[in-house]
Amino acid sequence: MARYLLLIHDREADYEAADDTARRALDVAHDAFSREHKDVIVASEHLKPTSTATVVREDGAGGHLVTDGPYAETKEALGGYYIIEVSDLDAALAVAKRLPFFGRTGDAAVEVRPLF
């Protein structure tokens, strides 16, 4: 068995603009996804908005620079993740294809990466 990280990239602005009903619908969809794949999910979390992020970088002089905000400015943001344990990449991709997205704008994506 191999472990894969499914990184969910979605338009944070779509989520922020949505009403409570739409947000609850997404939560319900993720709950259903989690139940359907409970045998392979090792861990998962929904991340708080990028506005809550803090980045730590080396400053090149032996110290560190701490800044507020996300690592990079993009229209898609890392919104959450799942760690799954499956037989191979094809199985990981099959699980990733079933992940629910908010709005399905075409900007959403799942990055599938193997873990060491």
Steps between C-alpha positions, in 0.01 A plus 500: 500500500612855433398831652400800290423858589201649322540879508176681422549827313185706453388861457489639851298801377218268386480344845508839675223636276273199552204495734468263797284255303767457232775460760298240688442313174875479446550377857234233444671395176836465678337304782352262241838474324667420834246227579533352151881488526538435875706188434777696323496843671778534757443871582331810363443864591332808361737796522412847622521781238836610361457828688582304818829363362845596623813426297849450644799542266873509554623856449842405360682649801447215745161620618141469395239722343141446618219641284121485516305351214542205266826381346397619154221710356278290273131488425491138617588427861582185690173439680553159653653160464447128536768241566396168354653155496436303183670241281642731233476832313205383291303428818600842642383671182168315514443633854612852401249508214217453751591798719229766525586860408327823573328646197683285243628811324770317307764668713488229766760223495637218710875452510584135567844442650659183636637512852838349593 
